[in-house]
Amino acid sequence: MARADLFVAAGYLSLAVLVLSGQWRNTGSGYLVKSGQDQTMWEWFFAVTAHQVAHLHNPLGTNLQNYPDGVNMMANTAMFGVGVPLTPVTLLFGPTVTFVLVLTMGLAGTAFAWYWLFSRELVTSRVAAAVGGLFCGFAPAMISHANAHPNFVLLALLPLIALHLIRMARRRQHAHGSRPARFWTEWSGGAKRRSGGREESRLQGREPARSEAQGKRYSLRDAFILGLLISLQIALGEEPLLIFALAFGLYAVVYYLHAPRTGLRVLRGMTPTLLLAALITIAFTEIPLWWQFFGPQSYRSIDHGPMNNDLKSLYQFPSESLGGMFLPGQNVAINATEENAYFGWPLWILLGLTVVFMFRERIVRAAATVIVTGTVLSLGAQLMIGRHNTGISLPWKHLENVPLLNSVLESRFTMAAIPAIAVVLAMGTQRALDYWRISATDWRPLAWFAAIALALVPLTPTILPVVQRSPTPEFFADGTVRQYISNGSVVMAPPPTPVDARALRWQADSGFEFPIAGGYFVGPTGTSKKGRYGPDDRPTASLLLKAQQSNKVPAIGDAERAQALVDLRYWHADVVVLPPTDNEDVLRQSMDQLLGFPGQQVDDVWVWDVRNLVQAQ
């Protein structure tokens, strides 16, 4: 079977490279246009992680951005699980290569990991498993997040965690005298007969009787492996782990509803191992988690506001797909990187019919429950249809203030439905192939493959669009900036924000030789310890942003000049730099009036050397 596995892996990798081929063709100056400023932020995370590791500095926090307060990297999505080991790649080839490499391996790796689980624990057909893995790795939400969010693309550890839990449960079930069977699949008698008893024969004798000492060794091994996997996932992304844990727990509960005593025996048998795994996880992650929740620039929660799916997003086709190209619908997504549903109406019809016809299989019932629950939660507190608030209250209304859940974008709960949908598709494909083994002339397999083609072909992803990013100003690229730095910061006019974070790229291109004021990150605001995107607003930064947006020089008097001096001293500014930007003349005139002296043009930027001004008392 190794040849089949390699073939499937090569197929997934080829598709992932194709989807991101625009970025791969131009890693020097290409930019995924739908990422907004997120690609810049992620590249900065990878670049600063490599810089900190190479210089033996603490990677958990840095003041290179948002100077002098700094950024808590653990409280942001820094992905140390790949950022640290890929440090050589980042240093040799640049953060863009690291960024697109993580996205590519994320799509392919997630697909293959779910294929591996399905082929070992769900179905006997590699074709059926490959269909399920394909959907898990390249579902609309995965392609949408591949524009900008590696933490929601590299999800390969989640199926490995599921696989380990499944095998733990099976061992505990067998230890109490139950027949050893696959945790996920218990085919009906008819299905067993159709498969000629092959599945049952594979399972016989898989779990030989073990002594008590062997059982303890397995428990210790299970706890260590589970703790290690969870720790690694924390280093990749905590929000996907939380969504997965809720979905998997719901699945397990529904799966054991028909045999609650068996479920309770399995739970009792697994509890000591799970508790030990939790302790091992804490031991591995204690320091970074302390830094995340109690370290400098930590925060308690972040208020995203309503981030729910519109009902129309459930059955429309995604924008980056064949269906979206030929049958576009109303744009009801939060943004281009959060098309977390968009399953298309043909897939919903196929799922509904499949669940009805296979409802006797408890795996299908459990998967259907996860699909429905994740979808309903993703709709938020009130039902939206075509961006119109219907006023109809939904279950999320009672959960949106629950700790931990209140930091999750509710739209993303449809990602819990993705593996469950894949389970139904894989099960349906296996059933169709079983029919075919019995009779080559049976019409049902042909009907199934025609239906699955109609459901999945419209969801086929297109190549993600890439544009040419603006070059780094020569002032930073050629090192001229070093002449204006004396252990202080560089202040852009205006400072970078989540709306325009290009300065993060310029800082990385100049080798992190200076810190910058402002930036794009998540940090605390005021004394409330509540998170927000970007720094607290300084009056001078707000004034410059207003001037740029209005294209009008604001009224500037003694109070504004005094405040500018206060802000520059707060930032420990050495130099103010105005790069090529929108409404550049207005910003230059505003800075001239604020500082009381004209700026100088150096290379391709305007510069105000404020070292003497800031240091004067």
N, C-alpha and C positions, 0 to 999 in steps of 0.2 A: 504493500500500500504506500510505501515511501514515494514511489514514482508518481502516484496520483496526488499525494500531498504536495510534492514539488510543483506539479503542473498547476494546481489550484493556486499555490502561493505566487507563482510566476504570473498567472493571470491577474490576480489582485494587484500585484506590484505594477504591472504594465498599465492597468487602468488608472491607478493612482498617479503614475508619472504623466499619463496623458492628460488627466484633469488639471494638473499643475504644470503642464508643459510650457505655458506662457511665462511663468516665473523661472522655470529651469533654464529656458533659453536666454534669459537676461537677468542673471543674479547680480550684475553690477549696478544697474540703474532701473530695473523693472520693479513695478509696484502693483500689488493686487488692488485694483481700484475700489472694489467694494468693501475693503477693510476699513475705510475711513482713516483714522489715525492709529488703529490698533496694531497694524503691522509695524509701524514705527516704535510703538511701545514694546511689543514683543521682542523686536530686534535689540532694543536697548536692554531689556532684561537679560537676554542671552549674552550680549556684549559685556555688560557690567559684571555679570557672574563670572565670565572668563577672565576679566580684568582683576577682579577680587581674588580669584583662585590663583592666578599667575603671580600676583604680588603677595600672596599669603595673608590676605585681609579677610575679615569676617564677611562672608557672602550674605548673611541674614539681614544685614542693614547697610545703608550707605547714605552719605550726604552729597553725593555727586549730583543729585537732582533735589529740587526743593531745598536748596541751601538757605539757611544753616540747619533747618529742622531735620531734613533728610527723609528717607523713605524706608519703611519696614518692608523688606522684600518678602518675608514669610507671609505678611498680611496682604500681599499682592500675589498675582499668579505667575511667579517667577519660574516655576517648573524646574527646581533643582535636580529632579530625577533624571532629566536629560541635559539641562544646562551645564551641570558640573562635569559629567563624563564626556560631553561634546566640547569641552573647553579647547582641546587641540584643534578641532574643526573650526571653531569660531575664530581662534587666533590666526590660523593659517589662511582661511578662505573668507572670513567675514561673517557677521551675524545673519545676513540674508540667506546664505547657504545653510546655516544651521536652522533657520526658520522654515525654509521650504523642505529641508530634509526631514524635520520632525513632522511636518504636515503630511508628507508623502508616506513615511513609515507609519504614521498614525492611521491613515486610511487603510493601507494594505495590511498592517499588523493587526488592527482591530478586526478586519474582515477574516483574516486567517485564524486568529485566536477563537472567534466564535465558530468558525468552520471546524476547528479542532475539537471544541466541546461538543458540537452537534454530531460530528462523525464518531465520537467515542462514547457519547452518553445519550443520544437522542434517536438517531436513525442509523441504518446499516448501509445505506447508499451514499457514496461520496458525492453523487450528483445532487441529492437532496440536501446534504450538508453544505455543499458549495452554494446552492441557492440561498440558504439561510445566512451564510457568512457574507455573501455578496450584499444582501440587503442591510446587514448590520454595519458593514464598513462604508457603504456608499448610499445610504438613505439620504433623503433630501436635507435633513438637519445636519448630517455629517458634511455634506458638500457645502452647505451654507457656512458652517463654522470653519471649514477649510479656507475660507477667505481671510480669517483673522484670529481664530481661537484654537491654538494647538492643544490646550488643556481639555477641550471638548472633542478633539479628533483622535488623540492618542489615548484610546480606552482599552488597549489590549490586555491590561491586567485584570479588568473586571470579569471577563469570562474565565480567566484562570482562577480567580477567587471563587467564582461560582462552581467551577469544576472541582476544586478542592473541597468545598462544602458538600457538594453532592456525594463525593466519594466517602467523606467522613460520615455522612448520614447513612449511606448504604452499609458501611462497616458496623455502625451502631445498631442498625436494624438487624443485620445478620447475627450480631452478638447476642441478640435476644431470641434467636431461634427462628426468625422470619426467613423466607426464601430470599436468597441473594438476587436482587434484580436491579436494573437500572433505575436510578432515582427519578429520572425525568419521564421515563416511558414505561407504561404498562399496557401493552397492546391488548385489545379485546381478544377473546378466543378466536373470533373470525379472522382477525389480522394475523394471529399466530399461525392459523392453519394456512392462510394465503402465503406466508413466508416459509412454509414448509418446516416450521419448528427450528429454523436456523438460529434465530435469536435466542431461543431458550437454550439451545445446545451450547451457545457461546457463553452463557451465563453459568451453566452448571459447573460447580467446582471452582469458580473464580475466587471465592472467599473460603479457604480451608479453615478448619477450626484452629484457634490460636490459644496459647496459654495465657494466663493472667499477666505474666511478665512481658510477653510479646504485645499484649494489648496496651500496657503502660508505655512501652517503647513507641508504639504507633501513635498514642495520644500525645506524647512529647514531640514527636516528629511533626504531627499534624499541627500542633499549636505553634511550633516554630515557623513552619512554612506559611501558615495563615498570617501570623504576626508580621512576617517579612513582606508578604505580598501587600498587606494593607498599608504597611509603612511606606513601601515604594509608591503605592497609589497616592498616599498623602503628599509625597514629594512631586507628584505629577498633577494632582488636582483633587481638591476636597469636595467640591460641589458635585462632580460626577459620582464620586464615591457615596455621598449621602443619597442621591437620587437612586443609585443602584441598590443600596442597602434597603431602602424603603420598598422598592419594587420586588426585590428578591424575597424579602420577608413576607410580603403580601402573597407572592406566588406560593411560598412554602405552606402558608396557612391554608390557602384554598386547596392546594394539592392534597393535604392530609385531612381535609374536612370529611371525606368519606370513611376515614379510618382514624378517628381522633386518638384512640388508645395507642396505636402505632406511632402517631406523631408525637405524643407525649413521651413515649419510651425513647424515641430518637432524641428529643429535646433534652430529656434528663441525661441521656448518655453523652450528649455533645456538650452540655453546659460546662463541666470542668475544663474541657479542652478549649472552649471558647473564652472562658475567663482567663486561662493561662495565656491564650493568644492575645487577649486585650492587654495583659501585663507586659508581654513581650513587645507589643506595638508601642506602649507607653515608654518602655525602656529605649526603643529605637528612636522615638520622635519627641522625647521629653523636652530637650533643649530647643529645637525649632518651634515646637508648639508653644512653649513658654514665651519665646520671643514673639511669636505671632499674636498672642492674646495679652501679654503683659509687658512686652519690650517697648523700646522707643518707637513712637509713632504708631502704636497699636490702636485698635478701635474695637468696639463691642458688636456693632451691627451696622448695616448700611441700608438706607431706605431708597429702593429703586423706584418707588411709585408703582402704579399699575403697569405690569409687563406681561399681559395675558395674550393668549392666542385669540384672534378673531375667529368666529365659527367658520367663516368662508375659507380660512387658511387650512382647515382640515381636509377639504376636498378639492381645492385648486391644485394646479401643478406648480412646482417650484420654478423660480425664474431661471436658474441655471440648469435646465433640462430640456429634452426634446419637446416634452409637452408644454413647458413654459414658453418655448420658442414659437410654437405653432398655435397654441391655444392659451395665450396669456389671460390672466384674470385680474381682478381689482387688486391693487397693491395694498394689502392689509397687514403686512409684516411689521414688527417693531422697527427693524432696519434690515439691511441686506445680509447681515451676519446672523440673524436670529429667525430664519425661516424654519422653525422647529417642528412644524407639522407638514403641510403641503404633501400629503400622501396621495392625493388624486382620487377622484371618485371611482375609477375602475377598481382600484385596490380595495376600497371599502366594500364594494359589492362582492369581490372575491372572498374577502375575509369573512363577511357575514354568512355567505353560503357555506364556506368551509367549516366554520364553527358550528353551524346548524347540522351539517351532515356528520361531523366528527365529535359531536358534543358528548358522546359516551366516554371519550378519552379524557381522563381527568387532567392530563397535561394540557389539552386544548381548553378545558374549562378554566384552569388556572391562568393560562396565557391570556385568554379573553378577559378575565377579570383585571389583569394588569393593564391591558390595552384600554379598557373602558375607564378605569380609575385614573391612569396617567393622563388620558385625553380630557376628562372632565376637569381635573385639577388644573390643567394647562389653560383652561378658559378663564381662570381668574375668579374674582369675587362677583363680578356681574357680567352677564352675557353680552358680548359685542357681536353684531352682525353687520358687515360692510362698514365698519368704523362707527356704527350707530349703537349707542348704549340703550339696550332694551329695558334696563332696570330690573331684570330678573336676577335674583341672588343665586349664587352657586356655592358649593361646599368650600371653596378656597376662602371664602369670607370668614370662616371659623378657624382657619389655619394660618392666615397671613401674619399673625402676631406671635406665633409660636416661636420660641428661640431656635436658632439655626434655620428653620424653614423661612423665617422672615428675611433672610439674606439670599434666598434662592429666587431666581427669575421664574415665576410660575409657568411661563411659556415653555420652559425647558423640561417640564415633566413629560411632554410627549416623547422625549428621548428614552424614557423608561419603557415606552411602548414598542420601541424599535426591535429589541431582542425578542419580545413576546410576539410581535408580528412575524419575525423571522422563524420562530418556532412553528407557528401555524403553517407558514409557507413550506418549511422543510417537512413537516408531518404530512401535508397534503401531497407533496411531491413523492414522498416515500410510499404513501398509499397508492398513488397512481402507478408507480413502478411495480408494486406488488401485484396490481391487477394485470399489468402487462406480462409479468412472469407466468401468470396462470394462463393467459390467452393473448396471443399476439394480435388477435383481431378485435379485442375489447375496445370499444369506442371511448370509454371513460378517460384513459390516459391522454388520448388526443385532445379531448375536451379540456382537460386540466392544463396541459401545456399551452394550448391556445389561449386559455383564460389568463394564465400567469404571464404570458407574453403581452397580452393586452393591458395588464395591470402594471407591469414593470418597465416595458419599453418606453412609455411616456416619461418615466422617472429617470431615464438614462442621463447621467450628468454630461454637461458640455464643458469645454475648456474654460476655466475661470479667467475672466478678462484681466489684462495687465496693461498698465500705462507707463510712460516714461516719467520717473520722478525727477523733480528739479535738482540740479547738482548742488553739492555742498559749496557754500561761498568760499572763494579762494582764501579769504582772511583766516578761515579755520583749516582749510585743506592744506595750505602751504606752511602752517605753523606761525604765521604772523601774530596770532593772538597771544603767543607766549610773551611778546614784548610788553603786553599790557596787564600781565598777571603778577600780583605780589601777595600770594597766599589768600586772595579774596575770590569773589565770584564774578562770573560774567552775567550781566543782566540784559536780556533781549528787550527790545522795544517793539511790541509789548512782550512780557515774559510768556513762555510756552504754556499752553493749556490743553485740555483734552480736545479742543476744537482745532488747534494748530500746534502739533508737537514736533515739528521738523527739527527744532533745535537739539532734540535728543540724538538724532542721527548725526548732526554736525559735531556734537560733543564726542560721540563714539569715533567718528572719522579722524578727529584730532588727537586720539589716544587718551581720552579722559584726563587731560592735563589741567583741567579747571572744572570747578563745580558751577552749576547754573541755578538761578532762582526760578521758581515755578516748575511746571512740568505736567506730566500725564501719569497719574498713579492714583491709588486709593489710600487715603490717610484720614486721621481724625480732624474734626472741625471744632474749634473752640474748646470748651471744657466738658462737653457732653460725651466725648469719646464715641461719637457717632461718625461713621465713615462717609466720605464724599469723594468724588472724582476731582483731582486737582487740589491745589493748596487753598488755604483760606485767602480770601480776596484782600489784597493790600490796596489802599486808596489810589496809589499811583498807577498800579497795574490796571485797575478798573478804569481810571481816567484815560489811559492810553488805548485800551480796548474800545472804549466809547468813541474816542476820536477816530480810530480806524474804521469802525462800523458806520459812523455817520459821515465820514469824509469831511469833517469840519474841525478846525482847531478850537478846542474848548476855551472858555474864559479861564485865564490863569493869573492868579494874583499872589500876594505874599503867603496866604494860607496854603495854597497848592505847592508853592516852592518850598515852604517849610516842611510840608508833609512829604514831598519828594525826598528831601534830605533825610528825614526820619526813616523812610522806607529803604533808601540806599544804605544807610547805616545798619538797618535790620538785616539786609541781605549781605552785609560785608562786601559791598560792591567794589570792584577795581575798575571796571569798565562797563559802559552801556553801549550796546551794539544794535544798530538798525540794519538788518539784512534786507535784500530785495524782497518786497512784499506788497500787498495791496495798500493803496493810499499812502505810499511811502513819503511823499512831500508833506502831508499833514502830520504824520508822526515826527518827521524831522523838525518841523517848525514847533511842534508841541514840546519836544525835548529841549530845543534851544531856549524856549521861554522858561521851562521848568528849571533848567540848570544855570541859566544866566550867561551862557557862553555857547558859541556855535560849535557844532560837531565838525569833525574832519573826515574826509573821504579817504579811506585806506583800502586798497584793493577794490573790492566790489561791495563794501559796506560803509556805513557812517559810524563813527566812533566818538564817544565822549569819555575821555580819561578822567575818572572821578576820584582817583586815589587821594589826591591832596584835599579835595572837598570833603570826602567822607572821614578822613583822619583828623581834620581840623575840628577843634572843640569850641 
